[in-house]
Amino acid sequence: STGTAAGRADFIQSAGTNTITYGELNVGTYAGHVGTYTLSGTGVLNTTLGGREVIGMSSGRGSFIQTGGTNSLAGKLTLGDGRGIGNYSLSGNGKLTTNNTESIGSGGTGAFVQTGGTNTAHTLFIGSEYNSSTGSYSLSSGTFTVSGSATVGSQYANCSGALSVIGGQLAIQGSLTVRNSPSTRVDISGGSLTASSTMNQGTININGG
């Protein structure tokens, strides 16, 4: 865990392999705790055998900054769990592969900003899973592939989700669902977004792409 004691903790990896087996990586856990994981260069982070990564948990604040290297999860990636605040930045030639769900805002506040690299997930939730979830995903460059379904927003009135495609390519091989929770929206101003089907209960704005 990074940032599990009061104060701040940072983990910087630019080479080598860090493997987490039968467990989870927590970055920024509990109130008053701030953690950052930086992955670059040729570094490899493997979370195996169902393990998960939680960035910003239980009122903590966490950030994952990936400018290179490979982050591979067998389990789930959660940004902003249980009133936590979690941020993920993917750029450069970084590669993120989540064989389970990427949940952006899961009872907390999560934000994913992709300005490069490649992201692959099985399922995507943006401000969708639990009460008091706020999530946002911004794609301006690079590629993002969801092999299953994607959901933006929730049926809960105190949740919100936002998906913004400014550039790059977002391919959802399953369905895209946009819920009607307040402030939930999908904005497409550049790049491309494809999905096998769409169910829109909220707002989709297309100004380009």
Buried (B, 14 or more C-beta within 10 A) or exposed (E): BBBBEEEBBBBEBEEEEBEBEEBBBBBBBBEEBBBBBBBBBEBBBBBBEBBBBBBBBBBBBBBBBBBBBBBBBBBBBBBBBBBBBBBBBBBBBBBBBBBBBBBBBBBBBBBBBBBBBBBBBBBBBBBBBBEBBBBBBBBBBBBBBBBBBBBBBBEBEEBBBBBBBBBBBBBBBBBBBBBEBEBBBBBBBBBBBEBEEBEEEBBBEEEEB
